[in-house]
Amino acid sequence: MATCEVCGNDYWMAFEVRTVSGDVHTFDSFECAIHRLAPICEHCQIKIVGHGVEVNGRFFCCGHCARAVEGDVGAEIRDAVGARPA
């Protein structure tokens, strides 16, 4: 069994997450993994669980937040959610 690094639960179905930097983390749930690893939106401070938006090396949960912070570059950002192809 392995122990979750967030909550300390010793769980037989714990899993490891390996990051691109080579770090290895052990969690007992996706909730704990999100708590530890998900980036935080630089505008509204929410955990970014979905695709998010990156502008100038900064992470945002959506185009609205990117536009609110990043000025002219952010103004070019559009969310794909709800967009329908013509």
MOPAC internal coordinates of N, CA, C and O (Angstrom, degrees):
PM7 1SCF
backbone

  N    0.0000 0     0.00 0     0.00 0    0    0    0
  C    1.4536 1     0.00 0     0.00 0    1    0    0
  C    1.5230 1   109.09 1     0.00 0    2    1    0
  O    1.2310 1   121.48 1   -20.50 1    3    2    1
  N    1.3148 1   114.77 1   159.50 1    3    2    1
  C    1.4555 1   119.88 1  -179.33 1    5    3    2
  C    1.5262 1   109.46 1  -129.61 1    6    5    3
  O    1.2310 1   121.04 1   -26.50 1    7    6    5
  N    1.3092 1   115.62 1   153.50 1    7    6    5
  C    1.4579 1   121.85 1  -176.47 1    9    7    6
  C    1.5266 1   110.37 1  -102.36 1   10    9    7
  O    1.2310 1   120.81 1   -49.10 1   11   10    9
  N    1.3339 1   116.05 1   130.90 1   11   10    9
  C    1.4662 1   121.98 1   177.68 1   13   11   10
  C    1.5255 1   109.50 1   -67.42 1   14   13   11
  O    1.2310 1   120.64 1   -48.98 1   15   14   13
  N    1.3229 1   116.38 1   131.02 1   15   14   13
  C    1.4624 1   120.01 1  -178.41 1   17   15   14
  C    1.5213 1   113.51 1   -74.78 1   18   17   15
  O    1.2310 1   119.93 1   168.93 1   19   18   17
  N    1.3272 1   117.75 1   -11.07 1   19   18   17
  C    1.4652 1   120.41 1   179.03 1   21   19   18
  C    1.5268 1   111.18 1   -95.22 1   22   21   19
  O    1.2310 1   120.62 1   125.99 1   23   22   21
  N    1.3269 1   116.43 1   -54.01 1   23   22   21
  C    1.4699 1   119.31 1  -173.21 1   25   23   22
  C    1.5239 1   113.85 1  -103.41 1   26   25   23
  O    1.2310 1   120.30 1   168.24 1   27   26   25
  N    1.3328 1   117.04 1   -11.76 1   27   26   25
  C    1.4549 1   120.06 1   178.24 1   29   27   26
  C    1.5170 1   114.97 1    82.02 1   30   29   27
  O    1.2310 1   119.86 1  -176.44 1   31   30   29
  N    1.3369 1   117.87 1     3.56 1   31   30   29
  C    1.4569 1   121.38 1   180.00 1   33   31   30
  C    1.5279 1   110.20 1   -67.62 1   34   33   31
  O    1.2310 1   120.61 1   -49.20 1   35   34   33
  N    1.3193 1   116.44 1   130.80 1   35   34   33
  C    1.4547 1   122.63 1   176.54 1   37   35   34
  C    1.5253 1   106.53 1   -93.83 1   38   37   35
  O    1.2310 1   120.33 1   -72.37 1   39   38   37
  N    1.3213 1   116.97 1   107.63 1   39   38   37
  C    1.4687 1   121.26 1  -166.49 1   41   39   38
  C    1.5172 1   110.45 1  -131.59 1   42   41   39
  O    1.2310 1   120.11 1   -45.55 1   43   42   41
  N    1.3129 1   117.40 1   134.45 1   43   42   41
  C    1.4620 1   121.22 1  -178.01 1   45   43   42
  C    1.5257 1   113.02 1   -70.08 1   46   45   43
  O    1.2310 1   119.41 1   161.44 1   47   46   45
  N    1.3369 1   118.73 1   -18.56 1   47   46   45
  C    1.4622 1   121.31 1   178.45 1   49   47   46
  C    1.5292 1   112.55 1  -105.51 1   50   49   47
  O    1.2310 1   120.26 1  -159.74 1   51   50   49
  N    1.3216 1   117.11 1    20.26 1   51   50   49
  C    1.4682 1   120.22 1   176.56 1   53   51   50
  C    1.5311 1   109.07 1   -59.94 1   54   53   51
  O    1.2310 1   120.87 1   -24.14 1   55   54   53
  N    1.3197 1   115.93 1   155.86 1   55   54   53
  C    1.4691 1   120.55 1  -177.88 1   57   55   54
  C    1.5189 1   109.73 1  -135.97 1   58   57   55
  O    1.2310 1   121.37 1   -18.95 1   59   58   57
  N    1.3209 1   114.98 1   161.05 1   59   58   57
  C    1.4673 1   121.04 1   178.09 1   61   59   58
  C    1.5161 1   109.97 1  -106.38 1   62   61   59
  O    1.2310 1   121.36 1   -33.95 1   63   62   61
  N    1.3230 1   115.01 1   146.05 1   63   62   61
  C    1.4582 1   122.87 1   171.93 1   65   63   62
  C    1.5163 1   106.65 1  -120.82 1   66   65   63
  O    1.2310 1   120.93 1   -53.49 1   67   66   65
  N    1.3246 1   115.83 1   126.51 1   67   66   65
  C    1.4581 1   121.63 1   177.85 1   69   67   66
  C    1.5224 1   107.89 1  -108.07 1   70   69   67
  O    1.2310 1   120.66 1   -55.50 1   71   70   69
  N    1.3191 1   116.35 1   124.50 1   71   70   69
  C    1.4611 1   121.00 1  -177.99 1   73   71   70
  C    1.5232 1   110.70 1   -88.73 1   74   73   71
  O    1.2310 1   120.49 1   -12.38 1   75   74   73
  N    1.3172 1   116.67 1   167.62 1   75   74   73
  C    1.4682 1   120.87 1   179.54 1   77   75   74
  C    1.5199 1   111.81 1   -64.26 1   78   77   75
  O    1.2310 1   120.23 1   157.05 1   79   78   77
  N    1.3200 1   117.16 1   -22.95 1   79   78   77
  C    1.4742 1   120.10 1   178.43 1   81   79   78
  C    1.5328 1   111.97 1   -82.94 1   82   81   79
  O    1.2310 1   120.43 1   176.62 1   83   82   81
  N    1.3414 1   116.79 1    -3.38 1   83   82   81
  C    1.4514 1   120.85 1   177.91 1   85   83   82
  C    1.5193 1   114.62 1    95.72 1   86   85   83
  O    1.2310 1   119.83 1   177.62 1   87   86   85
  N    1.3300 1   117.93 1    -2.38 1   87   86   85
  C    1.4600 1   120.64 1   177.34 1   89   87   86
  C    1.5283 1   109.96 1   -68.92 1   90   89   87
  O    1.2310 1   120.58 1   -33.30 1   91   90   89
  N    1.3075 1   116.49 1   146.70 1   91   90   89
  C    1.4635 1   122.10 1   177.77 1   93   91   90
  C    1.5259 1   108.05 1  -120.44 1   94   93   91
  O    1.2310 1   120.63 1   -51.61 1   95   94   93
  N    1.3318 1   116.41 1   128.39 1   95   94   93
  C    1.4580 1   122.52 1  -179.12 1   97   95   94
  C    1.5232 1   108.82 1  -123.23 1   98   97   95
  O    1.2310 1   120.54 1   -33.40 1   99   98   97
  N    1.3313 1   116.57 1   146.60 1   99   98   97
  C    1.4537 1   122.10 1   178.13 1  101   99   98
  C    1.5219 1   109.41 1  -117.75 1  102  101   99
  O    1.2310 1   121.16 1   -49.67 1  103  102  101
  N    1.3503 1   115.38 1   130.33 1  103  102  101
  C    1.4656 1   121.55 1  -177.91 1  105  103  102
  C    1.5189 1   110.08 1  -135.48 1  106  105  103
  O    1.2310 1   120.93 1   -24.04 1  107  106  105
  N    1.3235 1   115.83 1   155.96 1  107  106  105
  C    1.4590 1   120.30 1   175.00 1  109  107  106
  C    1.5204 1   112.03 1  -101.47 1  110  109  107
  O    1.2310 1   119.93 1   173.56 1  111  110  109
  N    1.3448 1   117.75 1    -6.44 1  111  110  109
  C    1.4625 1   121.10 1  -179.56 1  113  111  110
  C    1.5266 1   109.73 1  -158.09 1  114  113  111
  O    1.2310 1   121.21 1   -20.25 1  115  114  113
  N    1.3227 1   115.28 1   159.75 1  115  114  113
  C    1.4610 1   119.45 1   175.09 1  117  115  114
  C    1.5258 1   110.24 1   -65.53 1  118  117  115
  O    1.2310 1   120.44 1   148.58 1  119  118  117
  N    1.3136 1   116.76 1   -31.42 1  119  118  117
  C    1.4603 1   120.54 1   178.55 1  121  119  118
  C    1.5265 1   111.06 1   -58.21 1  122  121  119
  O    1.2310 1   120.51 1   134.22 1  123  122  121
  N    1.3352 1   116.63 1   -45.78 1  123  122  121
  C    1.4644 1   119.90 1   178.88 1  125  123  122
  C    1.5252 1   111.29 1   -68.11 1  126  125  123
  O    1.2310 1   120.23 1   142.57 1  127  126  125
  N    1.3421 1   117.16 1   -37.43 1  127  126  125
  C    1.4668 1   120.73 1   178.23 1  129  127  126
  C    1.5263 1   110.51 1   -63.15 1  130  129  127
  O    1.2310 1   120.30 1   136.74 1  131  130  129
  N    1.3127 1   117.03 1   -43.26 1  131  130  129
  C    1.4648 1   121.49 1   178.40 1  133  131  130
  C    1.5310 1   109.70 1   -63.39 1  134  133  131
  O    1.2310 1   120.92 1   135.25 1  135  134  133
  N    1.3175 1   115.85 1   -44.75 1  135  134  133
  C    1.4735 1   120.16 1  -179.69 1  137  135  134
  C    1.5262 1   110.94 1   -55.61 1  138  137  135
  O    1.2310 1   120.15 1   137.92 1  139  138  137
  N    1.3312 1   117.32 1   -42.08 1  139  138  137
  C    1.4559 1   121.66 1  -175.63 1  141  139  138
  C    1.5324 1   112.86 1   -84.42 1  142  141  139
  O    1.2310 1   119.42 1   141.93 1  143  142  141
  N    1.3399 1   118.71 1   -38.07 1  143  142  141
  C    1.4574 1   120.55 1  -166.40 1  145  143  142
  C    1.5229 1   116.31 1  -109.11 1  146  145  143
  O    1.2310 1   119.48 1   157.31 1  147  146  145
  N    1.3142 1   118.61 1   -22.69 1  147  146  145
  C    1.4662 1   119.62 1  -175.07 1  149  147  146
  C    1.5279 1   111.13 1   -66.25 1  150  149  147
  O    1.2310 1   120.67 1   -44.21 1  151  150  149
  N    1.3347 1   116.33 1   135.79 1  151  150  149
  C    1.4692 1   118.59 1   175.47 1  153  151  150
  C    1.5268 1   110.25 1   -67.89 1  154  153  151
  O    1.2310 1   120.59 1   -18.37 1  155  154  153
  N    1.3181 1   116.47 1   161.63 1  155  154  153
  C    1.4633 1   122.38 1  -179.23 1  157  155  154
  C    1.5258 1   108.74 1  -111.55 1  158  157  155
  O    1.2310 1   120.95 1   -46.39 1  159  158  157
  N    1.3376 1   115.79 1   133.61 1  159  158  157
  C    1.4640 1   121.28 1   178.40 1  161  159  158
  C    1.5305 1   109.27 1   -60.14 1  162  161  159
  O    1.2310 1   120.91 1   -49.75 1  163  162  161
  N    1.3289 1   115.87 1   130.25 1  163  162  161
  C    1.4617 1   120.21 1  -177.75 1  165  163  162
  C    1.5285 1   113.25 1   -75.69 1  166  165  163
  O    1.2310 1   120.37 1   175.13 1  167  166  165
  N    1.3372 1   116.90 1    -4.87 1  167  166  165
  C    1.4595 1   119.09 1   177.73 1  169  167  166
  C    1.5345 1   111.39 1  -104.92 1  170  169  167
  O    1.2310 1   120.46 1   123.81 1  171  170  169
  N    1.3370 1   116.73 1   -56.19 1  171  170  169
  C    1.4677 1   119.50 1  -174.21 1  173  171  170
  C    1.5255 1   113.59 1  -101.98 1  174  173  171
  O    1.2310 1   120.12 1   175.47 1  175  174  173
  N    1.3259 1   117.38 1    -4.53 1  175  174  173
  C    1.4660 1   123.55 1   175.06 1  177  175  174
  C    1.5295 1   114.63 1    69.91 1  178  177  175
  O    1.2310 1   119.43 1  -163.65 1  179  178  177
  N    1.3303 1   118.68 1    16.35 1  179  178  177
  C    1.4607 1   120.72 1   177.70 1  181  179  178
  C    1.5266 1   109.60 1   -83.31 1  182  181  179
  O    1.2310 1   120.00 1   -27.96 1  183  182  181
  N    1.3301 1   117.60 1   152.04 1  183  182  181
  C    1.4651 1   121.46 1   174.66 1  185  183  182
  C    1.5272 1   108.05 1   -68.92 1  186  185  183
  O    1.2310 1   120.42 1   -46.68 1  187  186  185
  N    1.3152 1   116.80 1   133.32 1  187  186  185
  C    1.4635 1   121.65 1  -179.26 1  189  187  186
  C    1.5191 1   107.96 1   -91.40 1  190  189  187
  O    1.2310 1   120.73 1   -74.30 1  191  190  189
  N    1.3197 1   116.20 1   105.70 1  191  190  189
  C    1.4541 1   122.00 1  -177.73 1  193  191  190
  C    1.5240 1   110.29 1   -98.67 1  194  193  191
  O    1.2310 1   119.77 1   150.29 1  195  194  193
  N    1.3150 1   118.05 1   -29.71 1  195  194  193
  C    1.4600 1   122.31 1   179.78 1  197  195  194
  C    1.5144 1   111.74 1   -89.14 1  198  197  195
  O    1.2310 1   120.98 1    26.04 1  199  198  197
  N    1.3139 1   115.74 1  -153.96 1  199  198  197
  C    1.4707 1   121.35 1  -176.01 1  201  199  198
  C    1.5159 1   113.18 1   -67.33 1  202  201  199
  O    1.2310 1   119.62 1   143.63 1  203  202  201
  N    1.3292 1   118.32 1   -36.37 1  203  202  201
  C    1.4547 1   120.59 1  -179.54 1  205  203  202
  C    1.5192 1   112.56 1    64.77 1  206  205  203
  O    1.2310 1   121.05 1     4.47 1  207  206  205
  N    1.3180 1   115.60 1  -175.53 1  207  206  205
  C    1.4634 1   123.08 1  -179.48 1  209  207  206
  C    1.5236 1   107.50 1  -138.47 1  210  209  207
  O    1.2310 1   120.74 1   -44.49 1  211  210  209
  N    1.3217 1   116.19 1   135.51 1  211  210  209
  C    1.4633 1   120.53 1   176.52 1  213  211  210
  C    1.5272 1   108.48 1  -114.89 1  214  213  211
  O    1.2310 1   121.10 1   -52.76 1  215  214  213
  N    1.3201 1   115.49 1   127.24 1  215  214  213
  C    1.4657 1   121.61 1   178.03 1  217  215  214
  C    1.5184 1   107.41 1  -133.34 1  218  217  215
  O    1.2310 1   120.75 1   -56.66 1  219  218  217
  N    1.3141 1   116.17 1   123.34 1  219  218  217
  C    1.4692 1   121.39 1   178.74 1  221  219  218
  C    1.5300 1   112.58 1    52.51 1  222  221  219
  O    1.2310 1   120.47 1  -141.82 1  223  222  221
  N    1.3435 1   116.71 1    38.18 1  223  222  221
  C    1.4489 1   120.69 1   178.28 1  225  223  222
  C    1.5146 1   114.85 1    77.34 1  226  225  223
  O    1.2310 1   120.07 1  -172.50 1  227  226  225
  N    1.3225 1   117.47 1     7.50 1  227  226  225
  C    1.4657 1   122.38 1   178.78 1  229  227  226
  C    1.5268 1   108.43 1  -111.17 1  230  229  227
  O    1.2310 1   120.49 1   -35.79 1  231  230  229
  N    1.3282 1   116.66 1   144.21 1  231  230  229
  C    1.4542 1   121.26 1  -176.02 1  233  231  230
  C    1.5225 1   111.85 1  -105.37 1  234  233  231
  O    1.2310 1   121.80 1   -41.41 1  235  234  233
  N    1.3431 1   114.17 1   138.59 1  235  234  233
  C    1.4521 1   121.88 1   179.06 1  237  235  234
  C    1.5249 1   108.63 1  -134.17 1  238  237  235
  O    1.2310 1   120.34 1   -27.04 1  239  238  237
  N    1.3231 1   116.95 1   152.96 1  239  238  237
  C    1.4618 1   120.14 1  -178.74 1  241  239  238
  C    1.5277 1   112.17 1   -76.03 1  242  241  239
  O    1.2310 1   119.87 1   157.61 1  243  242  241
  N    1.3367 1   117.85 1   -22.39 1  243  242  241
  C    1.4636 1   120.64 1  -176.55 1  245  243  242
  C    1.5311 1   110.12 1  -160.30 1  246  245  243
  O    1.2310 1   121.29 1    -9.32 1  247  246  245
  N    1.3211 1   115.13 1   170.68 1  247  246  245
  C    1.4544 1   120.52 1   178.66 1  249  247  246
  C    1.5149 1   112.90 1   -62.68 1  250  249  247
  O    1.2310 1   119.95 1   144.66 1  251  250  249
  N    1.3261 1   117.69 1   -35.34 1  251  250  249
  C    1.4682 1   121.23 1   179.26 1  253  251  250
  C    1.5218 1   110.85 1   -57.83 1  254  253  251
  O    1.2310 1   120.41 1   133.14 1  255  254  253
  N    1.3392 1   116.83 1   -46.86 1  255  254  253
  C    1.4635 1   120.24 1  -179.95 1  257  255  254
  C    1.5262 1   111.46 1   -67.72 1  258  257  255
  O    1.2310 1   120.32 1   142.29 1  259  258  257
  N    1.3319 1   116.99 1   -37.71 1  259  258  257
  C    1.4652 1   120.41 1   177.77 1  261  259  258
  C    1.5207 1   110.31 1   -63.57 1  262  261  259
  O    1.2310 1   120.30 1   137.20 1  263  262  261
  N    1.3240 1   117.03 1   -42.80 1  263  262  261
  C    1.4747 1   120.50 1   179.69 1  265  263  262
  C    1.5260 1   111.15 1   -65.72 1  266  265  263
  O    1.2310 1   120.47 1   145.29 1  267  266  265
  N    1.3329 1   116.71 1   -34.71 1  267  266  265
  C    1.4610 1   120.76 1  -178.30 1  269  267  266
  C    1.5234 1   111.98 1   -67.22 1  270  269  267
  O    1.2310 1   119.89 1   151.43 1  271  270  269
  N    1.3196 1   117.82 1   -28.57 1  271  270  269
  C    1.4604 1   121.53 1  -173.88 1  273  271  270
  C    1.5234 1   113.22 1  -106.34 1  274  273  271
  O    1.2310 1   119.87 1   142.61 1  275  274  273
  N    1.3086 1   117.86 1   -37.39 1  275  274  273
  C    1.4651 1   121.53 1  -168.39 1  277  275  274
  C    1.5248 1   116.20 1   -94.72 1  278  277  275
  O    1.2310 1   119.22 1  -168.02 1  279  278  277
  N    1.3015 1   119.09 1    11.98 1  279  278  277
  C    1.4610 1   121.38 1   173.42 1  281  279  278
  C    1.5178 1   114.12 1    56.00 1  282  281  279
  O    1.2310 1   120.34 1    50.87 1  283  282  281
  N    1.3488 1   116.96 1  -129.13 1  283  282  281
  C    1.4642 1   121.93 1  -174.82 1  285  283  282
  C    1.5290 1   112.84 1   -61.23 1  286  285  283
  O    1.2310 1   120.11 1   137.04 1  287  286  285
  N    1.3263 1   117.39 1   -42.96 1  287  286  285
  C    1.4664 1   119.93 1   179.54 1  289  287  286
  C    1.5228 1   109.83 1   -67.28 1  290  289  287
  O    1.2310 1   120.23 1   137.89 1  291  290  289
  N    1.3091 1   117.17 1   -42.11 1  291  290  289
  C    1.4573 1   121.28 1   178.04 1  293  291  290
  C    1.5115 1   112.51 1   -63.83 1  294  293  291
  O    1.2310 1   120.47 1   149.64 1  295  294  293
  N    1.3240 1   116.71 1   -30.36 1  295  294  293
  C    1.4626 1   120.73 1   180.00 1  297  295  294
  C    1.5180 1   111.92 1   -62.78 1  298  297  295
  O    1.2310 1   120.22 1   157.20 1  299  298  297
  N    1.3186 1   117.19 1   -22.80 1  299  298  297
  C    1.4668 1   121.24 1   179.68 1  301  299  298
  C    1.5262 1   112.89 1   -82.05 1  302  301  299
  O    1.2310 1   119.93 1   167.81 1  303  302  301
  N    1.3132 1   117.74 1   -12.19 1  303  302  301
  C    1.4629 1   122.03 1  -175.59 1  305  303  302
  C    1.5271 1   109.77 1   -79.06 1  306  305  303
  O    1.2310 1   121.08 1   -46.87 1  307  306  305
  N    1.3269 1   115.55 1   133.13 1  307  306  305
  C    1.4577 1   121.96 1   177.32 1  309  307  306
  C    1.5210 1   108.30 1  -130.15 1  310  309  307
  O    1.2310 1   120.65 1   -39.88 1  311  310  309
  N    1.3275 1   116.35 1   140.12 1  311  310  309
  C    1.4588 1   121.25 1   174.26 1  313  311  310
  C    1.5113 1   108.88 1   -80.85 1  314  313  311
  O    1.2310 1   120.75 1   -34.19 1  315  314  313
  N    1.3238 1   116.17 1   145.81 1  315  314  313
  C    1.4643 1   120.87 1   176.21 1  317  315  314
  C    1.5294 1   111.29 1   -89.39 1  318  317  315
  O    1.2310 1   120.11 1   164.24 1  319  318  317
  N    1.3175 1   117.39 1   -15.76 1  319  318  317
  C    1.4485 1   121.42 1  -177.85 1  321  319  318
  C    1.5204 1   109.55 1   -61.31 1  322  321  319
  O    1.2310 1   120.65 1   -53.02 1  323  322  321
  N    1.3058 1   116.36 1   126.98 1  323  322  321
  C    1.4604 1   121.30 1   178.71 1  325  323  322
  C    1.5003 1   114.01 1    83.09 1  326  325  323
  O    1.2310 1   119.64 1   169.86 1  327  326  325
  N    1.3276 1   118.30 1   -10.14 1  327  326  325
  C    1.4699 1   120.68 1   178.62 1  329  327  326
  C    1.5130 1   109.09 1   -75.12 1  330  329  327
  O    1.2310 1   120.93 1   -42.95 1  331  330  329
  N    1.3059 1   115.82 1   137.05 1  331  330  329
  C    1.4588 1   120.39 1   178.96 1  333  331  330
  C    1.5097 1   109.55 1  -117.41 1  334  333  331
  O    1.2310 1   120.75 1   -45.31 1  335  334  333
  N    1.3257 1   116.17 1   134.69 1  335  334  333
  C    1.4713 1   118.46 1   179.03 1  337  335  334
  C    1.5351 1   110.17 1   -64.73 1  338  337  335
  O    1.2310 1   121.62 1   -33.19 1  339  338  337
  N    1.3132 1   114.50 1   146.81 1  339  338  337
  C    1.4709 1   119.48 1  -179.24 1  341  339  338
  C    1.5071 1   111.71 1   -75.06 1  342  341  339
  O    1.2310 1   120.10 1   180.00 1  343  342  341

